[in-house]
């Protein structure tokens, strides 16, 4: 009769609950849990933690609220879809908050469940649900209805990462039609791990269209002959598109973080189990499917603490090799001009060849060396006025004696023939001897090294390589115009030379 009256009467009071931490502040670790109607933010706890907080009871009327007692329960329940309306409790703890009495105004009651053993994780699946809740009950006196409200909590337990297990390797297929070998790096992964593996085709006589990897979850409820299983595909990841050939290897790299996964559970309170499988699926051109399942174990890894995260800051992956050498400064535009007393020597770092079209700093000759040569050796201008005897342009001198001979010939030219030059001669302060400003850069020291010349008439003569590099070209085939490139101390030639 009291239950019938409670259906037509409103709740006598309002019940609110606030979870607290040890220092009296609000409990921070929370998560979003999907319910039938909407998502709900619930606090997160682990096994052996203390559940504490405050309950506030507020009467809904101005009359005095009489009750038979106020209590709070911490319950752990397993609900199966095949047994609707029946909850199997595996945890039941009760705390009495107030003895029978009455309430006239809002009152706050603190509570605490210390070091609770929450051995199973919270789980919501298709056929089973494992949950924890706090139930607050205010028992009405006489015919007054009872007030009850439930508050969910979420339990997550962590496991330590075990030692690296041996990889999974298996050869499967259809006789004389398809033989494949698949390999996964391990059989136990945490929820944020990466599945790494490969598929190797030993024999292919079927026209395959594509291949994919699936993550499947299998829920089993009951035991023995009453066991019932439900499977669900959580993710599909295509790893191949097109027909493979014999000897082909297809890599696998599947990240688990984006998917809604839970750890593997085995015989939770003898009511249900949850297992995960990696399903390898091959589809041929006739849409026939060939698959092979491999069970894996998932666990929840304990997150890094603040100290561990701070210790790992700045420690990246190992460096693969030494840092690249710094680039040398670019050659100045006037390098190798008349100001230098000795001709520049070719670098000893690599052999100098007549077909080498770059200088020692990686610049093309037309950009660096040619500009400096032209700056130091301007082409002589021919006189436009009649002259007693036409004089051809002077060739670059290669010795000091030749330079003096050219200077003496130019000194005999009459001043009238030089009147139209771009730089007219100027008389020296000592007398009538003319000094030409363009004659000074024609010294022998301004000429570049001979091996740096490039001509189009034909292949230039091969100079002698520097010391210590004469054996680098021995494996090139006879009669070849270009030397074989050298990589890492090994010589690679063409097919005729036989060098690989």
C-alpha positions in Angstrom: 0.0 0.0 0.0 2.9 2.4 0.8 4.4 1.7 -2.6 1.1 2.5 -4.3 0.9 5.9 -2.6 4.5 6.7 -3.6 3.5 6.5 -7.2 1.0 9.3 -6.9 2.8 11.5 -4.4 5.9 13.5 -5.2 9.2 13.0 -3.4 9.2 14.5 0.1 12.7 15.8 -0.3 15.5 16.5 -2.7 18.8 14.6 -2.5 22.1 16.0 -3.8 25.5 14.4 -3.6 29.0 15.9 -4.0 32.1 13.8 -4.2 35.1 15.1 -2.2 38.8 14.4 -2.3 41.0 13.9 0.8 41.7 17.7 1.1 38.0 18.6 1.0 38.0 19.8 -2.6 35.8 18.4 -5.4 36.8 15.0 -6.8 38.6 15.9 -10.1 39.1 12.6 -12.1 35.9 12.3 -14.1 34.8 10.7 -17.4 31.9 11.0 -19.7 29.6 7.8 -19.8 26.9 7.3 -22.4 23.5 6.4 -21.0 20.3 5.6 -22.7 19.3 9.3 -22.9 22.5 11.4 -22.8 26.1 11.5 -21.7 26.8 11.8 -18.0 29.9 13.0 -16.2 30.8 10.6 -13.4 33.8 10.4 -11.0 36.5 7.9 -11.6 37.9 5.6 -8.9 40.3 2.7 -8.7 40.4 -0.3 -6.4 41.6 0.4 -2.8 40.7 4.1 -3.0 38.5 5.9 -0.6 35.1 7.1 -1.7 34.0 10.1 0.3 31.7 13.1 -0.1 28.7 15.0 1.3 24.9 14.4 0.9 22.5 17.3 1.2 18.8 16.5 2.1 16.4 19.4 1.4 12.7 19.0 2.4 10.3 20.0 -0.5 7.6 21.4 1.8 7.5 23.7 4.8 6.1 20.9 6.9 8.3 18.8 9.1 9.8 15.8 7.3 9.6 12.7 9.4 11.7 9.7 8.4 12.8 6.3 9.7 16.4 6.8 8.9 18.8 7.9 6.2 21.4 5.5 4.7 23.8 5.3 1.7 24.9 2.1 -0.1 27.8 1.4 -2.3 26.7 -1.4 -4.7 28.4 -3.3 -7.5 26.1 -4.9 -10.0 26.2 -7.1 -13.2 23.2 -6.8 -15.5 22.7 -9.2 -18.4 20.5 -8.4 -21.4 19.1 -11.9 -21.2 17.9 -11.4 -17.6 16.2 -8.0 -17.8 15.2 -6.6 -14.4 17.6 -8.8 -12.5 20.9 -7.4 -11.1 23.6 -9.7 -9.7 25.3 -7.8 -6.8 28.9 -8.6 -6.0 29.6 -5.5 -3.8 27.3 -4.2 -1.1 28.4 -1.7 1.6 26.1 0.3 3.8 26.6 3.4 5.9 23.9 4.8 8.3 23.8 8.6 8.0 21.0 9.5 10.5 18.8 7.7 12.9 14.9 8.0 12.7 13.9 11.6 13.3 12.6 14.6 11.4 14.0 17.4 9.2 12.7 21.0 9.0 15.5 22.5 7.0 18.3 21.4 4.6 21.0 19.3 6.3 24.3 18.0 5.1 25.6 14.5 6.0 29.2 13.5 5.2 30.0 9.9 4.3 33.1 7.8 3.6 33.9 4.3 2.3 37.5 3.7 3.1 39.8 1.5 0.9 37.0 -0.2 -1.0 37.9 -3.3 -2.9 36.6 -2.6 -6.4 38.1 -5.6 -8.2 36.2 -5.4 -11.5 36.2 -2.6 -14.0 33.1 -0.7 -15.0 31.9 -1.9 -18.4 29.1 -1.2 -20.8 28.6 -3.6 -23.7 25.9 -4.9 -26.0 24.8 -7.9 -23.8 26.2 -7.1 -20.4 26.8 -4.2 -18.1 29.0 -4.0 -15.0 28.5 -0.9 -12.9 29.0 0.7 -9.5 26.6 3.1 -7.9 25.9 5.0 -4.6 22.2 4.7 -3.5 20.9 7.2 -1.0 17.6 6.3 0.7 15.4 8.3 3.0 12.8 5.9 4.5 9.5 7.7 5.1 7.5 7.3 8.4 4.1 5.6 8.2 2.4 6.2 4.9 5.0 8.8 3.8 6.7 7.8 0.6 10.4 6.9 0.5 13.0 9.1 -1.3 15.7 7.4 -3.2 18.4 8.5 -5.7 21.3 6.7 -7.4 24.7 8.2 -8.4 27.0 6.3 -10.7 30.7 6.0 -10.3 33.2 4.6 -12.8 36.0 2.2 -11.8 39.2 1.7 -13.8 42.0 -0.5 -12.6 45.5 -0.5 -14.1 48.0 -3.3 -14.8 51.7 -3.1 -15.1 53.2 -3.7 -18.5 54.8 -7.2 -18.6 58.0 -8.1 -20.3 58.0 -8.2 -24.1 56.4 -11.4 -25.3 57.4 -13.4 -28.4 55.8 -12.3 -31.7 52.9 -14.2 -33.2 53.9 -15.9 -36.4 51.6 -18.3 -38.3 51.4 -19.7 -41.9 47.9 -20.3 -43.2 46.1 -20.7 -46.5 44.3 -23.0 -49.0 46.2 -25.9 -50.4 47.7 -25.2 -53.9 45.7 -21.9 -54.0 46.8 -19.4 -51.4 49.6 -19.5 -48.8 50.3 -16.5 -46.6 52.4 -15.9 -43.5 51.3 -13.3 -41.0 53.2 -12.0 -38.1 52.3 -9.6 -35.2 55.0 -8.1 -33.0 53.2 -9.3 -29.8 50.0 -10.7 -28.3 49.4 -8.3 -25.5 48.7 -4.6 -26.0 47.7 -1.7 -23.9 44.7 0.5 -24.9 47.0 3.2 -26.5 49.4 0.8 -28.2 50.2 0.2 -31.9 49.7 -3.2 -33.6 52.7 -3.7 -35.9 53.0 -6.7 -38.2 53.3 -7.9 -41.8 51.7 -10.2 -44.3 53.9 -12.3 -46.6 52.5 -14.0 -49.7 54.1 -17.4 -50.3 51.7 -18.6 -53.0 49.0 -16.6 -54.8 46.7 -18.4 -57.4 43.6 -16.5 -56.5 42.7 -13.1 -57.9 42.5 -11.0 -54.7 40.9 -7.6 -54.7 41.8 -6.1 -51.3 42.8 -7.1 -47.8 41.8 -5.5 -44.4 42.3 -6.0 -40.7 39.4 -5.9 -38.3 39.2 -5.5 -34.5 36.4 -7.7 -33.2 35.0 -7.9 -29.7 33.3 -11.0 -28.4 31.1 -11.0 -25.3 30.2 -14.3 -23.7 27.6 -14.5 -21.0 26.6 -17.6 -18.9 28.6 -20.8 -18.6 28.6 -24.3 -20.0 25.7 -25.2 -22.2 23.9 -21.9 -21.3 26.7 -19.8 -22.7 25.8 -17.2 -25.3 28.2 -15.1 -27.4 27.7 -11.8 -29.2 30.4 -10.4 -31.6 30.9 -6.8 -32.7 33.2 -5.3 -35.2 34.8 -2.2 -33.7 37.2 -1.1 -36.4 38.1 -1.9 -40.0 41.5 -1.0 -41.5 42.3 -1.6 -45.1 46.0 -2.6 -45.6 46.0 -3.6 -49.3 44.1 -2.6 -52.4 44.9 -4.6 -55.6 46.2 -8.0 -56.5 49.4 -9.2 -54.7 52.1 -11.3 -56.3 54.2 -14.1 -54.9 56.9 -12.8 -52.5 55.2 -9.5 -51.7 55.2 -8.3 -48.1 52.5 -6.0 -46.8 53.2 -4.1 -43.6 50.6 -3.5 -40.8 50.5 -0.5 -38.4 47.2 -0.1 -36.6 46.8 2.5 -33.8 44.4 1.5 -31.0 43.9 4.9 -29.5 41.0 6.2 -31.8 38.7 3.2 -30.9 36.5 2.7 -27.9 38.2 -0.3 -26.4 38.1 -1.8 -22.9 40.5 -4.3 -21.4 40.1 -8.1 -21.8 37.9 -9.6 -19.0 37.8 -13.3 -18.2 35.1 -14.9 -16.0 34.0 -11.7 -14.2 32.1 -13.1 -11.2 31.4 -16.2 -13.3 28.9 -14.1 -15.3 30.6 -12.8 -18.5 33.9 -12.6 -20.4 35.1 -10.1 -23.0 37.8 -11.0 -25.6 39.3 -9.3 -28.6 40.5 -10.7 -31.9 42.5 -9.4 -34.9 40.6 -10.6 -37.9 42.6 -10.8 -41.2 40.2 -10.7 -44.2 41.0 -11.2 -47.9 38.4 -10.6 -50.5 38.7 -11.9 -54.1 37.2 -10.5 -57.3 34.1 -12.7 -56.8 33.6 -11.1 -53.3 34.4 -14.3 -51.5 36.0 -13.7 -48.1 38.9 -15.5 -46.6 39.7 -14.7 -43.0 41.9 -15.8 -40.1 41.3 -14.7 -36.5 44.0 -14.2 -33.9 43.2 -13.5 -30.2 45.0 -10.6 -28.5 44.9 -9.4 -24.9 44.2 -5.8 -24.0 45.0 -4.1 -20.7 44.9 -0.6 -19.3 48.3 0.8 -18.7 48.9 3.1 -15.7 49.5 6.7 -17.0 52.8 8.4 -16.4 53.1 10.4 -13.3 54.0 14.1 -13.3 57.6 13.3 -12.3 57.9 10.8 -15.1 56.6 13.2 -17.7 58.9 15.9 -16.5 61.9 13.5 -16.7 61.1 12.6 -20.3 60.8 16.2 -21.5 63.4 16.9 -24.1 64.4 13.3 -24.6 63.5 12.5 -28.1 64.3 9.5 -30.3 67.9 8.6 -30.7 69.8 10.6 -33.3 70.5 8.6 -36.4 73.9 9.8 -37.4 76.0 12.9 -36.9 74.6 16.3 -37.6 75.2 17.6 -41.2 78.4 19.6 -41.6 78.1 23.4 -41.8 78.3 24.8 -45.3 81.6 26.7 -46.0 81.3 30.4 -46.8 80.7 31.2 -50.5 83.8 32.3 -52.5 84.1 36.1 -52.9 83.6 37.6 -56.4 87.2 38.7 -56.6 88.8 35.5 -55.5 91.9 34.5 -57.5 92.5 38.0 -59.0 95.7 39.9 -59.3 95.9 40.5 -55.6 96.9 36.9 -54.9 100.6 36.0 -55.2 100.2 32.2 -55.9 97.7 30.3 -58.1 95.0 28.5 -56.1 95.4 24.8 -55.6 92.5 22.4 -56.2 90.9 20.9 -53.1 92.2 17.6 -51.8 88.8 16.5 -50.5 87.7 15.0 -53.8 89.3 14.4 -57.2 89.3 17.2 -59.7 88.0 16.3 -63.1 87.8 18.1 -66.4 84.1 17.3 -66.5 83.4 18.7 -63.1 81.1 21.7 -63.6 81.2 23.0 -60.1 83.7 24.7 -57.9 84.7 23.5 -54.4 81.7 25.1 -52.7 78.9 23.6 -54.7 78.5 26.6 -57.0 78.4 26.3 -60.8 81.4 27.7 -62.6 79.3 30.2 -64.5 78.2 31.8 -61.2 81.4 32.0 -59.2 84.6 31.2 -61.1 83.6 32.7 -64.5 82.5 36.0 -63.0 85.8 36.3 -61.1 87.8 35.5 -64.3 85.9 38.1 -66.3 86.3 40.7 -63.6 90.0 40.2 -63.5 90.5 39.8 -67.3 88.3 42.2 -69.2 88.3 41.6 -72.9 90.4 44.3 -74.7 88.4 46.7 -76.9 89.4 47.1 -80.5 90.0 50.7 -81.6 87.4 52.1 -84.0 89.8 54.7 -85.5 92.3 53.7 -88.2 95.6 52.5 -86.9 98.9 51.7 -88.5 98.7 48.0 -87.8 95.7 46.2 -86.4 96.6 44.4 -83.2 94.6 41.2 -82.2 93.3 40.9 -78.7 95.9 39.9 -76.3 95.7 36.3 -75.1 95.9 35.8 -71.3 99.5 35.4 -70.3 100.5 32.4 -68.4 104.0 33.7 -67.4 105.4 37.0 -66.1 107.6 37.3 -69.2 104.6 37.1 -71.5 102.9 39.7 -69.5 105.8 42.1 -69.8 105.9 41.5 -73.6 102.3 42.4 -74.0 102.7 45.5 -71.9 105.7 46.6 -74.1 103.6 46.1 -77.3 100.7 48.2 -75.9 103.1 50.9 -74.9 104.1 51.5 -78.6 100.5 52.2 -79.7 100.0 55.9 -80.7 97.7 57.8 -78.4 95.3 58.5 -81.3 94.4 54.9 -81.6 93.5 54.7 -78.0 91.2 57.7 -77.9 88.0 55.6 -78.1 88.8 53.1 -75.4 86.4 52.8 -72.5 89.2 53.7 -70.1 91.5 56.3 -71.8 95.2 56.2 -70.9 96.3 58.8 -68.4 99.9 60.3 -68.4 102.1 59.4 -65.5 103.5 62.1 -63.3 107.1 61.2 -64.3 106.9 61.8 -68.1 105.4 60.8 -71.4 105.2 57.1 -70.5 101.6 55.9 -70.7 100.2 53.6 -67.9 97.2 51.4 -68.8 94.8 50.6 -66.0 93.7 47.4 -67.7 97.2 46.0 -68.0 97.6 45.3 -64.3 95.0 42.5 -63.9 96.7 40.5 -66.7 99.2 38.9 -64.3 99.7 35.2 -64.3 98.5 34.8 -60.7 95.0 35.7 -61.7 94.4 32.6 -63.9 92.2 29.8 -62.5 93.5 26.2 -62.1 93.8 24.3 -65.3 91.5 21.3 -64.3 88.5 23.7 -63.9 88.3 24.5 -67.6 85.3 23.3 -69.6 85.3 23.2 -73.4 82.8 22.0 -75.9 85.3 20.8 -78.6 85.6 17.3 -77.0 86.4 15.6 -73.8 89.2 17.2 -72.0 92.2 15.4 -70.8 91.8 13.7 -67.4 94.2 15.2 -64.9 96.0 13.2 -62.3 93.8 12.7 -59.2 95.1 14.0 -55.9 97.0 11.8 -53.6 95.1 9.1 -51.8 92.2 9.0 -54.4 93.7 7.2 -57.3 92.1 3.8 -56.5 88.5 5.1 -56.4 88.0 4.7 -60.2 89.6 1.3 -60.7 86.3 -0.6 -61.0 84.8 1.4 -63.9 84.6 -0.4 -67.2 87.3 0.2 -69.8 86.6 2.9 -72.4 83.8 4.5 -70.4 83.8 8.3 -70.6 82.4 8.8 -67.1 83.7 7.3 -63.9 81.5 5.1 -61.7 80.1 6.9 -58.6 81.4 6.0 -55.3 79.0 5.5 -52.3 80.0 4.6 -48.8 83.3 3.1 -49.8 81.8 0.7 -52.3 82.0 1.1 -56.1 78.9 0.7 -58.1 79.2 0.1 -61.9 77.0 -1.0 -64.7 75.9 -4.5 -65.6 78.9 -5.2 -67.9 81.5 -4.5 -65.2 79.9 -7.0 -62.9 80.1 -4.7 -59.8 76.9 -4.5 -57.7 
